[in-house]
Amino acid sequence: MLTPDAIAALLEPYVRPSLPDPNAALADRVDWPRIYSQLANYIELIVKWNARINLTAIRDPEQIVRRHFGESLFAGLHLGRCASLLDFGSGAGFPGIPIQLLLPELPITLAESRSRKAAFLREVVRTLGLSTEVWAGRVETMPPARRFDTIALRAVDGMDAAIAEAGRRADRRIVVLGALANATDAPAGFEFDPPIPIPESIGGVLLIASRRQQTNLIQRD
């Protein structure tokens, strides 16, 4: 299994890119040795559970680190100010769990409707000692008052419908990790910033949609 040092080397292109301030300052403040150690435990859980349930189609541990951990941390380093985050359709915990490791004080909710994957997420949260909430159900079934500063989506089935639902629950931003060729329109009231290329990816981008106005919003939980 990969050691923390091996994980650190694989993640270098994602966590030490040229970042705009204040994101560059965040990268310098992070306790990276702690994160790499926790990611080593995380990948052991992924490999163990992936033998029983289909958590991810990527089976090679190094590719899991690059594609899942790296892209998730890259997104986290671009969040800037954030009051709360919903990982919409979290699956095996991407991007929510790596972002939680990066920002341990940030309230994060992982929404996953498939019961076995939700059980895996609870096991990860317990094993890594995280404060992360797991919502074992569809985002649409959350109480109407549940809102979030930022909603993140990555490899979600029915992305257009998911983006629309995110637009109803995001107070400030929607963050999408995906291929530029598959980019969808921003929901009403939001506008996408220019795409940010993801390191080590062909066509992969980080898209951030900001709400044009923030009026008459329901207070977050």
Secondary structure, DSSP 8 states (H G I E B T S, - for coil): ---HHHHHHHHHHHHSS---TTHHHHHHHS-HHHHHHHHHHHHHHHHHHHTTS-S-S---HHHIIIIIIIHHHHHHHT--S-S-EEEET-TTTTTHHHHHHHSTTS-EEEE--SHHHHHHHHHHHHHHT---EEE-S-GGGS-TT--EEEEEEES-SSHHHHHHHHHHHEEEEEEEEEEGGG-----TTEEE---EE-TT-SSEEEEEEEES---S-----
